[in-house]
Amino acid sequence: MPNHVTNILTISGPSDLVAKVKSEISSIYKEDGEQIHLYIDFHKIAPLPEELKGTTSPTRIISQEDYDKQEARGITQEMSKRFTKEYGYDNWYDWQRNAWGTKWNAYSQNDMENGDIKFETAWSTPFNLILLLSKKYPEAEFKVQFADEDFGHNVGEYVCKAGEEIDEHLPKGGSHEAYMMAAEIMNDWDYLVQRVEMRTR
């Protein structure tokens, strides 16, 4: 199981542009007969190439005969070379880690009352994806606050505009500031209360 990272995305700009961005990065899909609304769908921003869907990581190279029979999951050496040449990687995992900055699509999402989008990612914030998103919509500004479930570590915020990171703040892991920032982002103050109580015993 990965560490879950809570992310809060704030999109700033003219209201019509913000609405356009939010509309174009969202999607709806069905799961067990239920409609699931993704307020941010990474595939709408940087879609995984069709040919890499269903590949394995690490890449499993098999013979053309096995591939033709579909008896083993994998790709041929020729496919591996072609995928690497065309997409930079020959499997979904490496491609997504590079394109998005995290291995899976966003999950545990909600649209906050102030219009921000809150979602979780595995192990890291999707910095590469947000950078790409800002390049696609250069007139908007994209701020992400993130906090790892390893409370007080891997926490911070950054701002991207027009394909560039224009601001960043990463407090030292384990510092008072990092704990406070994590509590605010995750809306979890119990951890800090418990730490104070343990110190006063």
C-alpha angles and dihedrals in degrees: 000000000000128000107262115231118205113218129189114197119200117190115198129190140079110342094241091052093048090050090049093050093047091049094049096047095048130084142176125221136171124245122176089346092305126114113237118199116210109197088192120025112184090205089063089059103035109005119205108247111257093236092059094054110107095018119132131238119247089036113252112213114206135173122271088245093056091044092051090050091046087220094133132035111243146081134259124255089251091053091049091054093046095047091048091050094046102036105018091244137053099217140048096244099056092041093052094043089054099040097040106022090235134064103238138041118263116283140178089043135176139168107237124222092252091054097258119133117234119196143147131240134187118263098329145032114264095249096154091051094049090049089053091046090054090051091054092051104032095171093060129073122223121203122184126191112191138182131183120223084240083090115233095010130091090020132137147095139258138185125216129192131172093352095310134102104237100176139016137176121184114170117208112273112258093018123131089248092052092051092048093048092048092050091051096046094045093037088228115132096158092085092058092046090053091050091052091047091051091051093050094052 
